[in-house]
Amino acid sequence: MKIGFIGFGNMAQAIAKGLVASGAVPPTDLGACARDFEKLSRNTAALGCRAFASADETVRFAEVVFIAVKPHLVAEALEPLKEALTGKTVVSVAAGWTFERYQPLLPPSTGVLCIMPNTPVAVREGVVVCERRHSLNAERHRAVSALLKNLGTVIEMDTHLMGIAGTICGCGPAYTALFIEALADAAVKHGIARADAYRMVSQMMAGTARLQMETQQHPGAMKDAVCSPGGTTIKGVAALEQAGFRGAVIAAVDASESK
């Protein structure tokens, strides 16, 4: 399956890295175009992928075309590609773009699926939120779903929930990285080397997340299991609550949603 990217920014590169790392797609079956051809050439060369000088070349090369330009550039990018996209599969990663918005821009035979991935797809531990409404036939849908599963967890979502799902999964890595940095700062403050602090904290978070996913325990029960009566952990939890930790997290999501 040959895959093309219209736009090759951070998210498109993360997807390409994940697909190459999974072995699902040979690097030579991936191609991309972007406005800055020199930068594109460097980024594609690092992965062993192809760099195309135009979007038209990219579309003609690919069976599946990822639309990965900035949201305000989507309509402009698609206008000259209508004929070339006939019969192709289009996967959109443009924030705010849903199936309904693509309908007037593409030929009826073009299959469209809108997704909201996050940057951990680069290491095959991402979340790919897929709009439940799409125009892929059963065979194409199976093929694209199988492709996306190489990047992490795939979750279908109704159209009206795509925005908040994108905020949680897309902005969440930044919030999580901030927590990693803060906890590592605390470790450094108490004498642990910076490199060791990052390794410890990141593995602790990865392990905790894996434990929750595999056991399906309520996060509150997991917290309770670590909090002994009068112990150190419950004192730390109380300090976080006193500082408004949960409220701050919810407020961050509300702020991102108010964009």
Secondary structure as GFF3:
##gff-version 3
##sequence-region A 1 259
A	DSSP	beta_strand	3	6	.	.	.	ID=ss1
A	DSSP	alpha_helix	10	22	.	.	.	ID=ss2
A	DSSP	three_ten_helix	27	29	.	.	.	ID=ss3
A	DSSP	beta_strand	30	33	.	.	.	ID=ss4
A	DSSP	alpha_helix	37	47	.	.	.	ID=ss5
A	DSSP	beta_strand	50	51	.	.	.	ID=ss6
A	DSSP	alpha_helix	55	61	.	.	.	ID=ss7
A	DSSP	beta_strand	64	67	.	.	.	ID=ss8
A	DSSP	three_ten_helix	71	73	.	.	.	ID=ss9
A	DSSP	alpha_helix	74	78	.	.	.	ID=ss10
A	DSSP	three_ten_helix	79	81	.	.	.	ID=ss11
A	DSSP	beta_strand	89	92	.	.	.	ID=ss12
A	DSSP	alpha_helix	99	102	.	.	.	ID=ss13
A	DSSP	three_ten_helix	103	105	.	.	.	ID=ss14
A	DSSP	beta_strand	111	117	.	.	.	ID=ss15
A	DSSP	three_ten_helix	119	123	.	.	.	ID=ss16
A	DSSP	beta_strand	126	131	.	.	.	ID=ss17
A	DSSP	alpha_helix	138	148	.	.	.	ID=ss18
A	DSSP	three_ten_helix	149	151	.	.	.	ID=ss19
A	DSSP	beta_strand	152	157	.	.	.	ID=ss20
A	DSSP	three_ten_helix	159	161	.	.	.	ID=ss21
A	DSSP	alpha_helix	162	189	.	.	.	ID=ss22
A	DSSP	alpha_helix	194	215	.	.	.	ID=ss23
A	DSSP	alpha_helix	219	226	.	.	.	ID=ss24
A	DSSP	alpha_helix	232	242	.	.	.	ID=ss25
A	DSSP	alpha_helix	245	257	.	.	.	ID=ss26
###
